[in-house]
Amino acid sequence: MVFNKNEIKAAKIVLNRSHNPAVRNFDKTYMNSMITGHKEALVKLNAKIQEVRDGSLTNHLLMTSQHVAVHLKKTENIEQRL
């Protein structure tokens, strides 16, 4: 298999990121921020779901809540690997 210059450069960047403590700290901080934001969004969405009386809006909020919950799970999984 032959790699072009851009692929080699990208691979070196990824390898260097994983060994740089400042980058790892930034990544952890960023992911923690994403986790907090997703949790806050879920709380707000679930509160609105209880308030809303329009069926189509309730369905939309439920679907959005499920989507945010999936993102939250993914961010938690990524954060655990950092």
N, C-alpha and C positions, 0 to 999 in steps of 0.2 A: 504494500500500500504506500502511495506517495502522498505527502502532505504539502500543500502550498505554503508560502511564506506567512500568509495571514492566519492559517490554522495553527502553525507552529507558534507564532507570536501569541495567539489567544491562549494556547495551552500553557505557555510560560507564565502568562499573567495569572491564570487560575492557580497554578502551582505556587507562585510567589505570594498570592493573596492568602493561601492557607497557612503560610509560615510567618506571616507578618502579624505580631500581636496587636498592633494598632488597628489593622483592618478587621481582625477577628472581633475586637472589642466594639468597633463600629457596627459590624454585622449583628452582634448580639443585641446591642442597644436598639438598632433599627427594628429587628424582629420583635423585641419586647414591646416597642412602640406600636407595631402592627397588631400584636396580640391584644394589647390594651384597647386600641381603637376598635377592633372587631368585637370585643366583649361589650364595649360601650354601645356600639351600634345595635347589637342583639338586644340589649336591655331596652333601648329606645324603640326598636321595632316591635318587640313583644308587648310593650306598654301600649303602643298605638294599635296593635292588633286587637287588644281588649276594648279600646275606645271606639273604633270605627264601626259604623253600622251599615256601610255600603258593601255588599257582598263581593263585587269585583275588586274593590280596593282592598278588602280583607284578603282575598286570594293573592293579590299582587304582593301585599306585605308578607304573607306567609311564604311565598316563593322567594322573595328577597331575603327573608330571615333564614331560610334553608340554604340559600346560596352563601350568605355571610358565614353561616355555621361551618360550611365546607371549607371556606377560606380560612377560618379560624383554626380548624383542625390541621390544615396544611401548614399554616404558619407555626403552630405549636410543634409539629413534627420537624420542621426545618430548624427551629430554635433549639430543639433537643440535640441536634446533630452538630451544632456550632461549638 
